[in-house]
């Protein structure tokens, strides 16, 4: 792995502001960065908290460290093991979701026990998911043990 180094306050501000859009407040946190060919990781206290693989993606660590206040989807116990293995999120496994979620939004998947288990991209609007309870609701882009976590331990 490449070496980590602290980033400037100006660069950190870009990350803080991006996370604030999801209701995740990390303002003032010192961030270290490590980069590889296709992605970078921003660390807080030695844990990878934000990944940059095209988009900025909050890690599952960050979601559980500083709970987001929006774009939350809660799943039932039956859906959890599939999501933790990287499967996409299907509507029947959803217990509740933020009404404001629209197709293309980043979503944060919460277990029935109250902790975050994945990050995804919505494939349908929240209203459609909750009304029909059918189809693929989100494509999972990050989960514990995925390539990003393995690339940036």
TAZIDA-V967777 format. One record per residue. N is the residue number from 1. RES is the residue in three letters. PSI is psi in whole degrees, -180 to 180 (* if undefined). NEAR is the number of other ideal C-beta (glycine too) atoms within 8 Angstrom. Layout:
n: {N:N}
res: {RES:RES}
psi: {PSI:PSI}
near: {NEAR:NEAR}
//
This chain:
n: {1:2:3:4:5:6:7:8:9:10:11:12:13:14:15:16:17:18:19:20:21:22:23:24:25:26:27:28:29:30:31:32:33:34:35:36:37:38:39:40:41:42:43:44:45:46:47:48:49:50:51:52:53:54:55:56:57:58:59:60:61:62:63:64:65:66:67:68:69:70:71:72:73:74:75:76:77:78:79:80:81:82:83:84:85:86:87:88:89:90:91:92:93:94:95:96:97:98:99:100:101:102:103:104:105:106:107:108:109:110:111:112:113:114:115:116:117:118:119:120:121:122:123:124:125:126:127:128:129:130:131:132:133:134:135:136:137:138:139:140:141:142:143:144:145:146:147:148:149:150:151:152:153}
res: {UNK:UNK:UNK:UNK:UNK:UNK:UNK:UNK:UNK:UNK:UNK:UNK:UNK:UNK:UNK:UNK:UNK:UNK:UNK:UNK:UNK:UNK:UNK:UNK:UNK:UNK:UNK:UNK:UNK:UNK:UNK:UNK:UNK:UNK:UNK:UNK:UNK:UNK:UNK:UNK:UNK:UNK:UNK:UNK:UNK:UNK:UNK:UNK:UNK:UNK:UNK:UNK:UNK:UNK:UNK:UNK:UNK:UNK:UNK:UNK:UNK:UNK:UNK:UNK:UNK:UNK:UNK:UNK:UNK:UNK:UNK:UNK:UNK:UNK:UNK:UNK:UNK:UNK:UNK:UNK:UNK:UNK:UNK:UNK:UNK:UNK:UNK:UNK:UNK:UNK:UNK:UNK:UNK:UNK:UNK:UNK:UNK:UNK:UNK:UNK:UNK:UNK:UNK:UNK:UNK:UNK:UNK:UNK:UNK:UNK:UNK:UNK:UNK:UNK:UNK:UNK:UNK:UNK:UNK:UNK:UNK:UNK:UNK:UNK:UNK:UNK:UNK:UNK:UNK:UNK:UNK:UNK:UNK:UNK:UNK:UNK:UNK:UNK:UNK:UNK:UNK:UNK:UNK:UNK:UNK:UNK:UNK:UNK:UNK:UNK:UNK:UNK:UNK}
psi: {148:162:156:149:153:145:163:159:-37:-45:-40:-37:-37:-42:-45:-47:-39:-42:-33:-29:-21:8:28:112:108:19:133:-12:138:132:134:150:145:136:144:-175:-53:-5:163:159:138:128:145:123:33:-2:138:115:-28:133:148:107:76:-93:161:125:118:139:162:-35:-47:-43:-39:-21:-45:92:129:156:-2:172:32:134:124:133:160:169:-30:-31:-27:-53:-33:-43:-40:-16:4:5:152:166:124:146:-41:-22:-2:128:-46:159:152:123:-25:-4:131:156:132:-11:150:136:158:118:124:137:166:-18:-5:6:157:137:-11:165:139:178:125:134:-12:159:152:-44:-42:-43:-50:-28:-41:-32:35:149:178:118:-33:150:124:128:-12:135:161:135:4:-177:-38:-46:-41:-33:-28:76:*}
near: {7:6:5:7:6:6:10:5:5:6:9:12:8:8:14:12:8:9:15:10:6:12:9:13:7:12:6:4:8:6:14:11:12:12:6:10:3:4:12:10:14:14:14:13:4:4:9:13:13:15:14:11:9:3:6:9:13:13:16:13:9:14:14:8:8:9:7:12:6:8:13:10:17:11:15:9:6:6:12:12:7:8:16:11:7:7:7:9:18:9:12:6:11:16:6:5:13:10:6:7:12:8:7:5:9:11:16:14:16:11:12:9:4:5:7:11:13:14:15:15:10:15:10:11:9:13:7:8:14:9:6:8:8:5:9:10:13:13:9:14:7:12:13:8:6:9:5:14:12:8:9:13:5}
//
